[in-house]
Amino acid sequence: MSFLLIEHADVLVTMDAGRNEIVDGALLAKDNRIVHIDDSMAMHRYLHQHNITPDEVINASGTVVLPGLINCHHHLYQTLTRSLGTSAGLSLFDWLKTLYPIWGQMDAESVYTSAKLGLIELILSGATTVADHLYLFPNGSRLDDEIAAAQELGVRFHPTRGSMSLGESQGGLPPDNICDTEEHILKDSQRVIETFHDAQEFSMCRVGLAPCSPFSVTADLMKLSANMARSYPAVNLHTHLAETIDENRFCLQKFGKRPLEYMESLNWLGDDVWFAHMVHPDDEEIKKLAHSCTGVCHCPSSNMILASGIAPVRQMVDANIRVGLGVDGSASNDGNQMLGEARQAMLLQRVGWPGFESSASRFSAREALELATVGGAKVLQRPDIGSLETGKAADFVAFRVDDLQHAGGHNDKVASLLTCASTGVWLSVINGRIIVQNGELLNVDIESLVYRHNKLAHTMLVNAGKAR
């Protein structure tokens, strides 16, 4: 049994039901669970009354403490192909067609190394929980490879076993050689659930099933994946949906339905489902998402860099849809900065709305931080994370606000995390374990990892005939 005390935070943001913020805040964790939160003076009275001597004390003066940030949608392997396609200004379908042959060169080491690098970047930006979507498995690679990387780093992980079965010869988008048989997809889906999935409170690994998209899997695979997921506790369903106008056209032409209507026909709505993007729902579809309790992951930077559009997050939040935040693929964002993504979400909802007056008050910094914390916890169905409350998991981060980037921004230190330039995390605690201290990731040789990662990325380009 070990006690960790964080004290004297300039502001401790709880994200509890009352959205309480505590000046000179303090948090006490026992092992992996939060046992008490208060201001620092009251905390010391609590310690005295309960005869507790913390094993470690961290003075968080000069920082804002938040619940750990939650990334609800990612493709970690794409760190290997950053700036390819995005530098050329390609939109989604052309971008995918350019990158599919390169991704087909991946192997187990590539998946492991790219996952580790991407997770480190996310952790250093404040993420403590990451959901990843790996949907192609060339050259013997498996979901196991990225799970190993997450376990080594100690991040809370929601890997989803993705899949592509609808190749070009069947009217799909991906080339046939990177698709898989549906028999093998389902067999391996069962294997990874039964090997890695933990449905218990404070779980560090929860597996989901994630057929990639309406344009890369069949209706049968969607239905069978849903049936399988719902035969296990807390195995959720995930896919891309309504990301672009092109996707809307594809679904109307191939299925005679818009993307959400198509998903509904496959029994893919419900509180165990979350969709990435949802850039192009109409008003009735927003009502349907809300009524069915289906979750949405907003990926603002990716949607902008691929010119996919602006998701109507303001309307979705107002409709009480569960909305979280995602960095999305490292090759359709070219970065893994969760605090920066929350800033983008805030900014994007303020501008460019036909039929709505643009307003700087249309989406606040605190609302964007909600998406990245408690919102993400709701999307992933994790009531044990996302807020700082007694009994919740000891997942929390601290950002310095006494530094160069925040100088002069102390009128509202919480909002300054997003209105000022995004910075790296100063402290990260995941499941009660200190992962980042004084801005440094503990016990990881990042330089060697980057070197090996870049060698693998270059080899993939050479093998795909794309090297410059």
VEXVEX-293308 format. One record per residue (C-alpha): residue in one letter; residue number from 1; x, y, z. Coordinates in Angstrom, 1 decimal, decimal comma. Each point is the difference from the previous one (the first is absolute). Layout:
// residues N
r A | k NUM | u X | v Y | w Z
...
This chain:
// residues 468
r M | k 1 | u 0,0 | v 0,0 | w 0,0
r S | k 2 | u 1,4 | v 3,3 | w -1,1
r F | k 3 | u -1,2 | v 3,6 | w 0,4
r L | k 4 | u 0,8 | v 2,8 | w -2,6
r L | k 5 | u -0,8 | v 3,6 | w 0,9
r I | k 6 | u -0,2 | v 2,8 | w -2,5
r E | k 7 | u -0,3 | v 3,4 | w 1,7
r H | k 8 | u -0,1 | v 3,7 | w -0,7
r A | k 9 | u -1,2 | v -0,2 | w -3,5
r D | k 10 | u -1,0 | v 3,5 | w -1,1
r V | k 11 | u -3,3 | v -1,5 | w -1,2
r L | k 12 | u -1,2 | v -3,6 | w 0,1
r V | k 13 | u -2,7 | v -0,6 | w -2,6
r T | k 14 | u -2,2 | v -2,9 | w 1,2
r M | k 15 | u -2,4 | v -0,3 | w -3,0
r D | k 16 | u -2,5 | v -1,4 | w 2,5
r A | k 17 | u -3,7 | v 0,5 | w -0,4
r G | k 18 | u 0,2 | v 3,5 | w 1,4
r R | k 19 | u 3,1 | v 0,8 | w -2,0
r N | k 20 | u 1,7 | v 1,1 | w 3,1
r E | k 21 | u 3,5 | v 1,6 | w -0,1
r I | k 22 | u 2,1 | v 0,2 | w 3,1
r V | k 23 | u 2,5 | v 2,8 | w 0,6
r D | k 24 | u 3,2 | v -1,2 | w 1,8
r G | k 25 | u -1,3 | v -3,5 | w -0,8
r A | k 26 | u 1,2 | v -3,3 | w 1,4
r L | k 27 | u -0,6 | v -3,6 | w -0,9
r L | k 28 | u 0,8 | v -3,1 | w 2,0
r A | k 29 | u 0,2 | v -3,4 | w -1,8
r K | k 30 | u 0,4 | v -3,4 | w 1,6
r D | k 31 | u 1,5 | v -2,4 | w -2,4
r N | k 32 | u -2,1 | v 0,4 | w -3,2
r R | k 33 | u -3,0 | v 1,7 | w 1,5
r I | k 34 | u -0,8 | v 3,6 | w 1,0
r V | k 35 | u -0,9 | v 0,1 | w 3,7
r H | k 36 | u -0,4 | v 3,7 | w 0,8
r I | k 37 | u -0,1 | v 3,4 | w -1,8
r D | k 38 | u 0,0 | v 3,4 | w 1,7
r D | k 39 | u 1,9 | v 3,2 | w 0,3
r S | k 40 | u 3,5 | v -0,5 | w 1,4
r M | k 41 | u -0,7 | v 1,3 | w 3,5
r A | k 42 | u -3,0 | v -2,2 | w 0,4
r M | k 43 | u 1,9 | v -2,9 | w -1,5
r H | k 44 | u 2,6 | v 0,2 | w 2,8
r R | k 45 | u -2,7 | v 0,0 | w 2,6
r Y | k 46 | u -1,4 | v -3,2 | w -1,7
r L | k 47 | u 3,4 | v -1,6 | w 0,1
r H | k 48 | u 0,4 | v 0,8 | w 3,7
r Q | k 49 | u -3,4 | v -1,3 | w 0,9
r H | k 50 | u 0,5 | v -3,3 | w -1,8
r N | k 51 | u 3,7 | v -0,3 | w 1,1
r I | k 52 | u 1,2 | v -0,2 | w -3,6
r T | k 53 | u 3,6 | v 0,7 | w -0,9
r P | k 54 | u 0,3 | v 0,1 | w -3,8
r D | k 55 | u 2,8 | v -2,0 | w -1,6
r E | k 56 | u 0,6 | v 2,7 | w -2,6
r V | k 57 | u -1,0 | v 3,6 | w -0,1
r I | k 58 | u 0,1 | v 2,2 | w -3,1
r N | k 59 | u -0,3 | v 3,8 | w 0,2
r A | k 60 | u -2,1 | v 1,0 | w -3,0
r S | k 61 | u 0,3 | v 3,7 | w 0,6
r G | k 62 | u -0,1 | v 1,8 | w -3,4
r T | k 63 | u -2,1 | v -2,6 | w -1,7
r V | k 64 | u -3,6 | v -0,9 | w -0,9
r V | k 65 | u -0,9 | v -3,6 | w 0,8
r L | k 66 | u -2,5 | v -1,7 | w -2,2
r P | k 67 | u -1,4 | v -3,5 | w -0,4
r G | k 68 | u 2,1 | v -1,9 | w -2,5
r L | k 69 | u -0,9 | v 0,8 | w -3,6
r I | k 70 | u -1,8 | v -2,8 | w -1,9
r N | k 71 | u 0,7 | v -0,6 | w -3,7
r C | k 72 | u -3,0 | v -1,8 | w -1,5
r H | k 73 | u 1,2 | v -0,6 | w -3,6
r H | k 74 | u 3,5 | v -0,6 | w -1,4
r H | k 75 | u 2,1 | v -2,0 | w -2,5
r L | k 76 | u 3,3 | v -0,3 | w 1,7
r Y | k 77 | u 1,7 | v -1,8 | w -2,9
r Q | k 78 | u -0,3 | v 3,1 | w -2,1
r T | k 79 | u 2,9 | v 1,8 | w 1,8
r L | k 80 | u 2,0 | v -2,0 | w -2,7
r T | k 81 | u -1,5 | v 2,1 | w -2,8
r R | k 82 | u -0,4 | v 3,5 | w 1,3
r S | k 83 | u -0,3 | v 2,8 | w -2,6
r L | k 84 | u -0,6 | v -2,5 | w -2,8
r G | k 85 | u -3,1 | v 1,1 | w -1,8
r T | k 86 | u -0,7 | v 2,9 | w 2,4
r S | k 87 | u 2,9 | v 1,9 | w -1,4
r A | k 88 | u -1,5 | v -0,5 | w -3,5
r G | k 89 | u -3,4 | v 1,3 | w 1,1
r L | k 90 | u -1,8 | v -3,2 | w -0,7
r S | k 91 | u -3,6 | v -0,6 | w 1,3
r L | k 92 | u -1,0 | v -3,2 | w 1,8
r F | k 93 | u -0,6 | v -2,6 | w -2,8
r D | k 94 | u 3,1 | v 1,1 | w -2,1
r W | k 95 | u 2,1 | v 0,2 | w 3,2
r L | k 96 | u -1,0 | v -3,6 | w 0,9
r K | k 97 | u 0,7 | v -1,3 | w -3,5
r T | k 98 | u 3,5 | v 1,6 | w 0,2
r L | k 99 | u 0,8 | v -1,5 | w 3,4
r Y | k 100 | u -1,6 | v -3,5 | w -0,2
r P | k 101 | u 3,0 | v -1,5 | w -2,0
r I | k 102 | u 2,5 | v 1,5 | w 2,5
r W | k 103 | u -1,9 | v -1,3 | w 3,0
r G | k 104 | u 0,0 | v -3,4 | w -1,6
r Q | k 105 | u 3,7 | v -0,1 | w 0,6
r M | k 106 | u -0,4 | v 0,0 | w 3,8
r D | k 107 | u 1,1 | v -2,9 | w 2,2
r A | k 108 | u -0,2 | v -0,8 | w 3,7
r E | k 109 | u 3,0 | v 2,2 | w 0,9
r S | k 110 | u -1,5 | v 2,9 | w -1,9
r V | k 111 | u -3,3 | v -0,3 | w 1,8
r Y | k 112 | u 1,7 | v -0,3 | w 3,4
r T | k 113 | u 2,5 | v 2,9 | w -0,5
r S | k 114 | u -2,5 | v 2,4 | w -1,6
r A | k 115 | u -2,5 | v -0,7 | w 2,9
r K | k 116 | u 2,7 | v 0,6 | w 2,6
r L | k 117 | u 1,1 | v 3,3 | w -1,6
r G | k 118 | u -3,6 | v 1,3 | w -0,5
r L | k 119 | u -1,0 | v -0,9 | w 3,5
r I | k 120 | u 3,0 | v 1,8 | w 1,4
r E | k 121 | u -0,9 | v 3,1 | w -1,9
r L | k 122 | u -3,5 | v -0,2 | w 1,3
r I | k 123 | u 1,0 | v -0,6 | w 3,6
r L | k 124 | u 2,3 | v 3,0 | w -0,1
r S | k 125 | u -3,0 | v 2,1 | w -1,2
r G | k 126 | u -2,2 | v -1,1 | w 2,9
r A | k 127 | u -1,7 | v -3,1 | w -1,2
r T | k 128 | u -0,4 | v -2,8 | w 2,6
r T | k 129 | u -2,5 | v -2,1 | w -1,9
r V | k 130 | u 0,2 | v -0,8 | w -3,8
r A | k 131 | u -2,3 | v -1,9 | w -2,3
r D | k 132 | u 1,7 | v -1,2 | w -3,1
r H | k 133 | u -1,5 | v -1,4 | w -3,3
r L | k 134 | u 2,3 | v -2,4 | w -1,8
r Y | k 135 | u -1,7 | v -1,4 | w -3,0
r L | k 136 | u 2,6 | v -1,6 | w -2,2
r F | k 137 | u 2,5 | v -2,8 | w 1,0
r P | k 138 | u 2,5 | v -0,6 | w -2,8
r N | k 139 | u 3,1 | v -2,2 | w 0,3
r G | k 140 | u -0,9 | v -1,8 | w 3,2
r S | k 141 | u -0,8 | v 3,1 | w 2,1
r R | k 142 | u -2,7 | v -0,3 | w 2,7
r L | k 143 | u -1,9 | v 2,1 | w 2,4
r D | k 144 | u 2,2 | v -1,5 | w 2,6
r D | k 145 | u 3,0 | v 2,1 | w -1,2
r E | k 146 | u -1,5 | v 3,3 | w 0,9
r I | k 147 | u -1,5 | v -1,4 | w 3,3
r A | k 148 | u 3,6 | v -0,9 | w 1,0
r A | k 149 | u 1,1 | v 3,6 | w -0,6
r A | k 150 | u -2,8 | v 1,3 | w 2,2
r Q | k 151 | u 0,7 | v -2,4 | w 2,8
r E | k 152 | u 3,6 | v 1,0 | w 0,1
r L | k 153 | u -0,8 | v 3,7 | w 0,2
r G | k 154 | u -2,8 | v -0,5 | w 2,6
r V | k 155 | u -2,7 | v 1,9 | w -1,9
r R | k 156 | u -3,7 | v -0,9 | w 0,3
r F | k 157 | u -0,7 | v -1,6 | w -3,4
r H | k 158 | u -3,2 | v -0,7 | w -2,0
r P | k 159 | u 1,3 | v -1,8 | w -3,1
r T | k 160 | u -2,6 | v -0,8 | w -2,6
r R | k 161 | u 0,4 | v -3,0 | w -2,3
r G | k 162 | u -0,7 | v 1,6 | w -3,3
r S | k 163 | u -0,5 | v -1,7 | w -3,4
r M | k 164 | u -0,3 | v 0,5 | w -3,7
r S | k 165 | u -1,7 | v -2,7 | w -2,1
r L | k 166 | u -1,5 | v 1,9 | w -2,9
r G | k 167 | u 2,7 | v 0,5 | w -2,6
r E | k 168 | u 0,0 | v 1,8 | w -3,3
r S | k 169 | u -1,1 | v -3,1 | w -1,9
r Q | k 170 | u -3,2 | v 0,0 | w 2,1
r G | k 171 | u -0,7 | v 3,7 | w -0,4
r G | k 172 | u 1,9 | v 1,1 | w 3,1
r L | k 173 | u 2,7 | v 2,6 | w 0,3
r P | k 174 | u 3,1 | v -1,9 | w 1,3
r P | k 175 | u 2,1 | v -2,2 | w -2,2
r D | k 176 | u -0,8 | v -3,7 | w 0,3
r N | k 177 | u 3,5 | v -1,0 | w 1,2
r I | k 178 | u -0,4 | v 1,9 | w 3,3
r C | k 179 | u -3,5 | v -1,4 | w 0,7
r D | k 180 | u -0,6 | v -3,2 | w 2,0
r T | k 181 | u -2,6 | v -2,7 | w 0,0
r E | k 182 | u -3,0 | v 0,5 | w 2,2
r E | k 183 | u 0,5 | v -3,5 | w 1,5
r H | k 184 | u 3,5 | v 0,9 | w 1,2
r I | k 185 | u -1,1 | v 3,5 | w 1,2
r L | k 186 | u -2,7 | v -1,5 | w 2,2
r K | k 187 | u 2,3 | v -2,8 | w 1,3
r D | k 188 | u 2,7 | v 2,5 | w 0,9
r S | k 189 | u -2,5 | v 2,4 | w 1,5
r Q | k 190 | u -1,1 | v -2,7 | w 2,4
r R | k 191 | u 3,7 | v -0,8 | w 0,8
r V | k 192 | u 0,9 | v 3,5 | w 0,9
r I | k 193 | u -3,1 | v 0,5 | w 2,2
r E | k 194 | u 0,6 | v -3,2 | w 1,9
r T | k 195 | u 3,7 | v 0,7 | w 0,3
r F | k 196 | u 0,2 | v 3,7 | w 0,9
r H | k 197 | u -3,4 | v 1,4 | w 0,9
r D | k 198 | u -0,6 | v 1,0 | w 3,6
r A | k 199 | u -3,5 | v 1,2 | w 0,9
r Q | k 200 | u 0,7 | v 0,7 | w 3,6
r E | k 201 | u 0,1 | v 3,5 | w 1,7
r F | k 202 | u 3,4 | v 1,8 | w -0,6
r S | k 203 | u 0,7 | v -2,4 | w -2,9
r M | k 204 | u 3,2 | v 1,0 | w -1,8
r C | k 205 | u -1,0 | v -1,8 | w -3,2
r R | k 206 | u -3,4 | v -0,2 | w -1,6
r V | k 207 | u -0,4 | v -1,4 | w -3,4
r G | k 208 | u -2,6 | v 1,2 | w -2,5
r L | k 209 | u -1,0 | v -1,2 | w -3,5
r A | k 210 | u 0,3 | v 2,5 | w -2,8
r P | k 211 | u -0,7 | v -1,0 | w -3,6
r C | k 212 | u 1,6 | v 2,9 | w -1,8
r S | k 213 | u -2,7 | v 1,8 | w -1,9
r P | k 214 | u -3,0 | v -0,4 | w -2,3
r F | k 215 | u 2,3 | v 0,1 | w -3,0
r S | k 216 | u 2,5 | v -2,7 | w 1,2
r V | k 217 | u -2,1 | v -2,8 | w 1,6
r T | k 218 | u -3,2 | v -1,9 | w -0,9
r A | k 219 | u -3,4 | v 0,3 | w 1,8
r D | k 220 | u 0,4 | v -3,6 | w 1,1
r L | k 221 | u 3,3 | v 0,8 | w 1,8
r M | k 222 | u -1,6 | v 3,0 | w 1,7
r K | k 223 | u -2,9 | v -2,2 | w 1,3
r L | k 224 | u 2,2 | v -2,9 | w 1,1
r S | k 225 | u 2,4 | v 2,3 | w 1,8
r A | k 226 | u -2,9 | v 1,6 | w 1,9
r N | k 227 | u -1,3 | v -3,3 | w 1,0
r M | k 228 | u 3,4 | v -1,1 | w 1,2
r A | k 229 | u 0,7 | v 3,1 | w 1,9
r R | k 230 | u -3,4 | v -0,1 | w 1,8
r S | k 231 | u 0,7 | v -3,6 | w 1,2
r Y | k 232 | u 2,8 | v 1,3 | w 2,2
r P | k 233 | u -0,2 | v 2,6 | w 2,9
r A | k 234 | u 1,2 | v 3,5 | w -0,8
r V | k 235 | u 1,2 | v -0,7 | w -3,6
r N | k 236 | u -1,1 | v 3,0 | w -1,9
r L | k 237 | u -0,3 | v 0,7 | w -3,7
r H | k 238 | u 1,7 | v 2,7 | w -2,0
r T | k 239 | u 0,3 | v 1,1 | w -3,6
r H | k 240 | u 0,5 | v 3,1 | w -2,2
r L | k 241 | u -3,2 | v 1,6 | w -1,1
r A | k 242 | u -1,3 | v 3,0 | w -2,0
r E | k 243 | u 3,6 | v 1,4 | w -0,2
r T | k 244 | u -0,3 | v 1,5 | w -3,5
r I | k 245 | u -2,6 | v 0,9 | w -2,7
r D | k 246 | u 1,7 | v -2,7 | w -2,2
r E | k 247 | u -1,0 | v -2,6 | w 2,7
r N | k 248 | u -3,6 | v 1,2 | w -0,1
r R | k 249 | u 0,0 | v -0,4 | w -3,7
r F | k 250 | u 1,5 | v -3,5 | w 0,2
r C | k 251 | u -2,6 | v -1,2 | w 2,4
r L | k 252 | u -2,9 | v 1,4 | w -1,9
r Q | k 253 | u 1,3 | v -1,5 | w -3,3
r K | k 254 | u 0,9 | v -3,4 | w 1,5
r F | k 255 | u -2,6 | v -0,5 | w 2,7
r G | k 256 | u -2,7 | v 2,5 | w -0,8
r K | k 257 | u 0,4 | v 1,5 | w 3,5
r R | k 258 | u 2,0 | v 2,7 | w 1,6
r P | k 259 | u 2,8 | v -1,2 | w 2,3
r L | k 260 | u -1,9 | v 0,2 | w 3,3
r E | k 261 | u -3,2 | v -1,6 | w -1,5
r Y | k 262 | u 2,2 | v -2,8 | w -1,3
r M | k 263 | u 1,6 | v -0,6 | w 3,5
r E | k 264 | u -3,5 | v 0,0 | w 1,5
r S | k 265 | u -1,0 | v -2,8 | w -2,4
r L | k 266 | u 2,9 | v -2,1 | w 1,2
r N | k 267 | u -0,9 | v 0,5 | w 3,7
r W | k 268 | u 3,0 | v 2,3 | w 0,5
r L | k 269 | u -1,6 | v 2,7 | w 2,2
r G | k 270 | u 0,0 | v 0,0 | w 3,8
r D | k 271 | u 1,9 | v 0,9 | w 3,1
r D | k 272 | u 2,7 | v -2,7 | w -0,8
r V | k 273 | u 0,8 | v 1,7 | w -3,3
r W | k 274 | u 2,1 | v 3,1 | w -0,8
r F | k 275 | u 0,7 | v 1,5 | w -3,4
r A | k 276 | u 3,1 | v 1,9 | w -1,0
r H | k 277 | u -0,6 | v 3,3 | w -1,8
r M | k 278 | u -3,7 | v 0,5 | w -0,7
r V | k 279 | u 0,8 | v 3,1 | w -2,0
r H | k 280 | u -3,1 | v -0,1 | w -2,1
r P | k 281 | u -3,1 | v -1,0 | w 2,0
r D | k 282 | u -3,3 | v 1,8 | w -0,7
r D | k 283 | u -2,3 | v 1,3 | w 2,7
r E | k 284 | u -2,1 | v -3,2 | w 0,0
r E | k 285 | u 3,2 | v -2,1 | w 0,3
r I | k 286 | u 1,1 | v 2,0 | w 3,0
r K | k 287 | u -3,3 | v -0,7 | w 1,7
r K | k 288 | u 0,5 | v -3,7 | w -0,9
r L | k 289 | u 3,5 | v -0,1 | w 1,5
r A | k 290 | u -1,4 | v 1,6 | w 3,2
r H | k 291 | u -3,0 | v -2,3 | w 0,3
r S | k 292 | u 2,1 | v -3,1 | w -0,5
r C | k 293 | u 2,7 | v 1,2 | w 2,4
r T | k 294 | u 2,7 | v -0,6 | w -2,7
r G | k 295 | u 3,3 | v 1,7 | w 0,6
r V | k 296 | u 2,1 | v 2,2 | w -2,3
r C | k 297 | u 3,7 | v 0,8 | w -0,1
r H | k 298 | u 0,8 | v 3,4 | w -1,4
r C | k 299 | u 3,4 | v 0,2 | w -1,8
r P | k 300 | u 0,4 | v 3,7 | w -1,0
r S | k 301 | u 3,6 | v 0,1 | w -1,3
r S | k 302 | u -0,5 | v -3,0 | w -2,2
r N | k 303 | u -3,2 | v 1,3 | w -1,4
r M | k 304 | u 1,6 | v 3,3 | w -0,8
r I | k 305 | u 3,3 | v -1,3 | w -1,5
r L | k 306 | u -2,0 | v -2,4 | w -2,3
r A | k 307 | u -2,6 | v 2,7 | w -0,7
r S | k 308 | u -2,8 | v -2,3 | w 1,2
r G | k 309 | u -2,1 | v 2,7 | w 1,6
r I | k 310 | u -1,0 | v 1,3 | w 3,4
r A | k 311 | u -1,9 | v -2,4 | w 2,3
r P | k 312 | u -3,0 | v 1,6 | w 1,6
r V | k 313 | u 1,3 | v -0,6 | w 3,5
r R | k 314 | u -1,9 | v 3,0 | w 1,5
r Q | k 315 | u -3,3 | v -1,5 | w -1,1
r M | k 316 | u 1,0 | v -3,5 | w 1,0
r V | k 317 | u 1,0 | v 1,1 | w 3,5
r D | k 318 | u -3,2 | v 2,0 | w 0,4
r A | k 319 | u -2,0 | v -3,2 | w -1,0
r N | k 320 | u 1,7 | v -1,8 | w 2,9
r I | k 321 | u 1,9 | v -2,4 | w -2,4
r R | k 322 | u 3,1 | v -1,6 | w 1,6
r V | k 323 | u 2,9 | v 1,9 | w -1,7
r G | k 324 | u 3,7 | v -0,6 | w 0,6
r L | k 325 | u 3,1 | v 1,1 | w -1,7
r G | k 326 | u 2,5 | v -1,8 | w -2,2
r V | k 327 | u 3,4 | v 0,9 | w -1,6
r D | k 328 | u -0,8 | v -2,5 | w -2,8
r G | k 329 | u 2,8 | v -1,5 | w -2,1
r S | k 330 | u 3,5 | v 1,4 | w 0,3
r A | k 331 | u 0,0 | v 0,3 | w -3,8
r S | k 332 | u -3,3 | v 1,9 | w -0,2
r N | k 333 | u 1,1 | v 2,4 | w 2,7
r D | k 334 | u 3,8 | v -0,4 | w 0,0
r G | k 335 | u 0,0 | v 0,5 | w 3,7
r N | k 336 | u -1,1 | v -1,6 | w 3,3
r Q | k 337 | u -0,8 | v 3,0 | w 2,2
r M | k 338 | u -3,1 | v -0,5 | w 2,1
r L | k 339 | u 0,0 | v 3,5 | w 1,6
r G | k 340 | u 0,5 | v 1,5 | w -3,4
r E | k 341 | u -2,9 | v -2,1 | w -1,3
r A | k 342 | u -2,3 | v 1,4 | w 2,7
r R | k 343 | u 1,1 | v 3,5 | w -1,1
r Q | k 344 | u -0,8 | v -0,8 | w -3,6
r A | k 345 | u -3,5 | v -1,3 | w 1,1
r M | k 346 | u -0,6 | v 3,3 | w 1,8
r L | k 347 | u 1,1 | v 2,2 | w -2,9
r L | k 348 | u -1,8 | v -2,0 | w -2,7
r Q | k 349 | u -3,4 | v 0,2 | w 1,6
r R | k 350 | u 0,2 | v 3,8 | w 0,0
r V | k 351 | u 0,3 | v 0,7 | w -3,7
r G | k 352 | u -1,3 | v -1,0 | w -3,4
r W | k 353 | u -3,6 | v -0,9 | w 0,8
r P | k 354 | u -2,5 | v 0,6 | w -2,8
r G | k 355 | u -3,3 | v 1,0 | w 1,6
r F | k 356 | u 1,7 | v 0,7 | w 3,3
r E | k 357 | u 1,7 | v 3,2 | w 1,1
r S | k 358 | u 3,6 | v -0,5 | w 0,7
r S | k 359 | u 0,8 | v 0,8 | w 3,6
r A | k 360 | u 3,0 | v -0,1 | w 2,2
r S | k 361 | u -2,3 | v -1,2 | w 2,8
r R | k 362 | u -1,5 | v -2,8 | w -2,1
r F | k 363 | u 2,3 | v -2,7 | w 1,6
r S | k 364 | u 2,0 | v 0,6 | w 3,1
r A | k 365 | u 3,4 | v -1,2 | w 1,1
r R | k 366 | u -1,6 | v -2,0 | w 2,9
r E | k 367 | u -2,5 | v -1,6 | w -2,4
r A | k 368 | u 2,9 | v -1,2 | w -2,2
r L | k 369 | u 1,8 | v -1,3 | w 3,1
r E | k 370 | u -3,2 | v -1,9 | w 0,9
r L | k 371 | u 0,2 | v -1,7 | w -3,4
r A | k 372 | u 3,6 | v -1,1 | w 0,8
r T | k 373 | u -0,8 | v -1,4 | w 3,5
r V | k 374 | u -3,5 | v -0,8 | w 1,2
r G | k 375 | u -1,3 | v -0,1 | w -3,5
r G | k 376 | u 2,5 | v -2,5 | w -1,1
r A | k 377 | u -0,8 | v -2,2 | w 3,1
r K | k 378 | u -3,6 | v 0,0 | w -1,0
r V | k 379 | u 0,7 | v -1,0 | w -3,6
r L | k 380 | u 2,2 | v -2,9 | w 1,2
r Q | k 381 | u -2,5 | v -0,9 | w 2,7
r R | k 382 | u 2,5 | v 0,5 | w 2,7
r P | k 383 | u -1,7 | v 1,4 | w 3,1
r D | k 384 | u 3,3 | v -0,7 | w 2,0
r I | k 385 | u 2,0 | v 2,7 | w -1,9
r G | k 386 | u -0,5 | v 3,5 | w -1,5
r S | k 387 | u -0,5 | v 1,9 | w 3,2
r L | k 388 | u 1,9 | v 0,6 | w 3,3
r E | k 389 | u -2,3 | v -1,4 | w 2,7
r T | k 390 | u 0,3 | v -2,3 | w 3,0
r G | k 391 | u -0,1 | v -3,6 | w -1,2
r K | k 392 | u 1,1 | v 0,8 | w -3,6
r A | k 393 | u 3,2 | v -1,3 | w -1,5
r A | k 394 | u 3,1 | v 2,0 | w 0,8
r D | k 395 | u 0,5 | v 1,3 | w -3,5
r F | k 396 | u 0,9 | v 3,7 | w 0,0
r V | k 397 | u 2,4 | v 2,4 | w -1,7
r A | k 398 | u 1,5 | v 3,4 | w 0,8
r F | k 399 | u 0,9 | v 2,8 | w -2,4
r R | k 400 | u 2,2 | v 2,9 | w 1,0
r V | k 401 | u -1,6 | v 3,5 | w -0,3
r D | k 402 | u 3,0 | v 1,9 | w 1,5
r D | k 403 | u 2,1 | v -0,4 | w -3,2
r L | k 404 | u 0,7 | v 2,1 | w -3,0
r Q | k 405 | u -3,1 | v -1,0 | w -2,0
r H | k 406 | u -2,4 | v 0,9 | w 2,8
r A | k 407 | u 1,6 | v 3,2 | w 1,2
r G | k 408 | u -2,7 | v 2,6 | w 0,5
r G | k 409 | u -2,8 | v -2,6 | w -0,3
r H | k 410 | u -0,7 | v -0,4 | w 3,7
r N | k 411 | u -3,4 | v 1,7 | w -0,1
r D | k 412 | u -1,4 | v -3,5 | w -0,9
r K | k 413 | u 2,6 | v -2,7 | w 0,3
r V | k 414 | u -2,3 | v -2,8 | w -1,1
r A | k 415 | u -1,0 | v 1,7 | w -3,2
r S | k 416 | u 3,6 | v 1,0 | w -0,6
r L | k 417 | u 0,9 | v -3,6 | w -0,7
r L | k 418 | u -1,9 | v 0,3 | w -3,3
r T | k 419 | u 0,0 | v 3,7 | w -0,8
r C | k 420 | u 3,8 | v 0,2 | w 0,4
r A | k 421 | u 2,4 | v -2,2 | w -1,9
r S | k 422 | u -0,2 | v -3,8 | w 0,8
r T | k 423 | u 2,8 | v -1,3 | w 2,1
r G | k 424 | u 1,1 | v -3,5 | w 1,2
r V | k 425 | u -1,1 | v -1,5 | w 3,2
r W | k 426 | u 2,1 | v 0,6 | w 3,1
r L | k 427 | u -1,4 | v -2,9 | w 2,0
r S | k 428 | u -1,9 | v -3,1 | w -1,1
r V | k 429 | u -1,4 | v -2,7 | w 2,4
r I | k 430 | u -1,7 | v -3,0 | w -1,5
r N | k 431 | u -1,7 | v -2,6 | w 2,2
r G | k 432 | u 1,9 | v 1,5 | w 3,0
r R | k 433 | u 3,4 | v -0,3 | w -1,7
r I | k 434 | u 2,1 | v 3,0 | w -0,8
r I | k 435 | u 0,8 | v -0,2 | w -3,8
r V | k 436 | u 1,2 | v 3,5 | w -0,7
r Q | k 437 | u 1,8 | v 2,2 | w 2,6
r N | k 438 | u 1,4 | v 3,5 | w -0,5
r G | k 439 | u -1,0 | v -0,3 | w -3,7
r E | k 440 | u 2,1 | v -3,1 | w -0,5
r L | k 441 | u -1,3 | v -3,5 | w -0,9
r L | k 442 | u 1,6 | v -2,4 | w 2,4
r N | k 443 | u 2,1 | v -3,0 | w -1,0
r V | k 444 | u -0,3 | v 0,3 | w -3,8
r D | k 445 | u 2,8 | v 0,6 | w -2,5
r I | k 446 | u -1,9 | v 2,2 | w -2,4
r E | k 447 | u 3,0 | v 0,8 | w -2,2
r S | k 448 | u 0,6 | v -3,7 | w -0,8
r L | k 449 | u -3,7 | v -0,6 | w -0,6
r V | k 450 | u -0,2 | v 2,9 | w -2,5
r Y | k 451 | u 3,1 | v -1,2 | w -1,9
r R | k 452 | u -1,4 | v -3,5 | w -0,4
r H | k 453 | u -3,5 | v 1,3 | w -0,9
r N | k 454 | u 1,5 | v 2,2 | w -2,8
r K | k 455 | u 2,0 | v -3,0 | w -1,4
r L | k 456 | u -3,2 | v -2,1 | w -0,1
r A | k 457 | u -1,9 | v 2,8 | w -1,6
r H | k 458 | u 2,6 | v 0,5 | w -2,7
r T | k 459 | u 0,1 | v -3,8 | w -0,7
r M | k 460 | u -3,7 | v 0,0 | w -0,5
r L | k 461 | u 0,2 | v 2,8 | w -2,6
r V | k 462 | u 2,8 | v -1,7 | w -1,8
r N | k 463 | u -1,9 | v -3,3 | w -0,1
r A | k 464 | u -3,1 | v 1,7 | w -1,3
r G | k 465 | u 2,0 | v 1,9 | w -2,6
r K | k 466 | u -0,9 | v 3,3 | w 1,5
r A | k 467 | u 3,4 | v 1,2 | w 1,3
r R | k 468 | u 1,1 | v 3,4 | w -1,1
